[in-house]
């Protein structure tokens, strides 16, 4: 069972689909989906992936190297189920990687994508920050704070994230080979102080995508631009979407 929120007050208008990060869920987006949808007058869908938030548990607790590709398949199934033929994907972190993969694999349904802090290969800075997150989880009240949003999913999802990325088998994970298949417009956002990735992620995505792709590096911001500077992300997102859909 996948928990979601689908609001479609605008007939024949595109639908914004929001894809959360590795510890995220519907509630942790706060009011950002509603605000961007209102600013654009688009419909929106935001959902908890299996194993997160109020959705059911992981179908397969142990992840393989292709788990993000599997999530792109699930997303496409959701788009089919809800008859969304003109989707605009907004993905954060893991959700950004899923947005890229979905645009590559199912181009007929994806009109444009916006990513924040997306990863297309493994960097040491990412692994260092995940190790730091493990330490925080083990020594602070982080488990209790996450349980507020994820309930019984909390420990499995945290372990799935950290153990997968830190495993030796994951070190050569790389989805850059999918990028040339992306032909829709893309806005690739990253905070200049992102603790989970370097600008090389953005540079690689922009260089390898086949469609019109823009980079937006935001100064003074870390891994969560939509929470740290929501007004700027909404403003830049609205301009981008108006340009590519006009």
N, C-alpha and C positions, 0 to 999 in steps of 0.2 A: 504494500500500500504506500503510495506516494502522497504526501500532504502538500497541497498547493493552494495558491490564491490566484484566481483568474478573473480579471475585471475587463469587460469588453463593451463599453458604452458607445464606442464609435464604429458603426458599421462600415465595412469596406476600408478601414484604416489599418495600417500595420500593427503588429503586436510586439512590444518590448518583452523580451524574455531574460530574466535575471538569474545568473548562475553564481552561486556562492562559493566561497573559498574552502580550504581544507578543514576549518573548524566552524564554518558558518551555517546559517539556516535562514528561513524566511524572517523570523523575528529579528535577527541580528542585522538585517538590511535597514531596520527602523523604518522611517518614512521615505527613504530615498526612492524606491520604485514609484510610489504614488506621486512624488514631486516631479520626477522626470517625465512620467506619463502625462501629468497635468500640463507641464510646460510644452509638450509636443502635441497634445491631444491624440495620443496613441493609446491603444489598449495595452494591458500588461499581464504577464504571467510570471509568478515567482514561486519556486517550489523547493522543498527539501529533498535532496537526493536520498536514496535508500541508505539507511545507517545514520542519518542526520535528523536533528530537530524532532518533528512529530511524525516523520515517516517511519516505516517498519525497519527492522534490523537489516544489516548487510545480507545479501543473498550468499555471498562468499566472503567470510571474514578475512581470509588471507588474500591479499591483492597480488596480481601479477604485474608485469611491467607495462601491460596494455590497459590498465584499469581506466585511464582517461578516455581511451578510444571506446571502451565499453559504455562509458557515460554518454558519449556522443550518439551512440546507437539508441540509448534510452531516451535521450532528448528528442531525437527524430521521431520515435514512437509517440511521444507526448504531443509533438506538433501535428502528427497525423490524427491522433485521437481527438484533439481539440480543433481540428480543421483549420490550423494556422498555416496559411500558404505564403504569407509575407512576414517573416520573422526578422526582428532586429535583436541581436544577442548582445547583452551587456554582462561580461564575465569578469570576476575578480579572482586572481591567483589561480588555483586549480580550475575555477570556473572560466577564467580567461583562456587557459589551455584547452578546455572543452569547447569553448566558442570557436577557437581556431580550427580544431579538428572537425567540428560539425560543419563549419563553412567549407572545409576542404572536401568532406565526404558527401554532403547533401546540399550542393550549391543551388539547387532548384528552389529550395525553401528559404534560403537566407539572403536577405537584401543588403544587410550591412552588419558589421560587428564593432563593438567597443570593448577593449580589454584593459584591465588594470593589473599590473604586476604579474602578467602571464609568464609562464616558463615554457621554453621549448627545448632546454637541455639542462643538465645538472651543473651547478656551480658550487664551489667550496663555501662561498658566503651563505648560500641557501642552507647547506648542511650544518654550518656553524650556528645559524639562527635556530634551526630545528633542535640541535643539541641543547641550546639555551632554553628553548621552550620545554624540553623534557625536564630540565632542572627546575624550572618554574613550576611545572606540574607536580613534581615530587616534593617541593619544599614550601609551597604556598597554598592558598585556598582556591587556586585555579580550577581544580576538579569540581568543587562546589559551585563555582560561578558558571562553569560550562553545563553542569547538571540542570541548572535552571532552564536552559534552552533545549538540551538534548536528552535529558532523562536517562533511561537505561542505555541509550546509545553512546553515552559520553566516553567511557573507557575504551570500548571497541573502536570508536572512530579516532580517538587520540592515538591509540597504538597502531592503527592501520596507517595513519599519516606518518608518524615518526619511524616506525619499523620499516615501512616500505622504502621511504626516501633514504634512510641511513643504511640500508642493506647493500652489501657489495654488488649484488646482482643488478641494482638499480643505477649504478654509477654511469653506465653508458646509455641510459635512457635518453632518447633524442627524437623529437618529432619534427625537426626542420624539413625532413623529406616531404611532409604534407603541405608545407607552406606554398609552393608553386601552384597547388591546386586551388588556392583561394583567389577568386576573381572579383568578389564583391568589395565595396569600399570598406576600409578598416581604419579605426582610430585607436592607436596603441599608446596607452597612458602608463606612466610610471613615475613615482616619486623619486626625486634625485637622491634622497636619503633612504631609499628602500633597503631594508635590512635583509631582505630575502632574495635579492637579485641585483645584478649590475646593469648599466645601460647597454651592455652587449646583448641582452635579451631583446630589447627594443630594436636595436640596430639590425639584428639578425632577422627579426620578423619583417621589418620594413623592407629590407633588401631582398628577401626571398619571396614575398607574396607577389602574385601576378596582377592583382587589382590595384586601384588607387589607394595608397596607404599613407597615413599621416602619423608622425610621432609627436607625443606631447609629454615632455619631461617637466614636472612641476617642482619648483624649488621649495626647499624647506619642508618637504612632505616625505613620509615613509611609505609603508606598504598598503595603507588604506585611504587613498585620496578621497573616495566618496564619503568617508566619515570625517577626515581631517579638513578638507576644503570642499564641502558638498556644493556650495554655490558656484564655485569655479568649474567643477566637473559638470554640473547641470548646464551652465552657460556654454561651455565648450561642446558638450554633447549635443545640445539643441542646434548650435550652428552647424556642426558636422552633419547631423541627420537631415537638416533642411537642405544643405548643399547637395548631399548625395541622393536625396529622394525628390529633388525639384525637377 
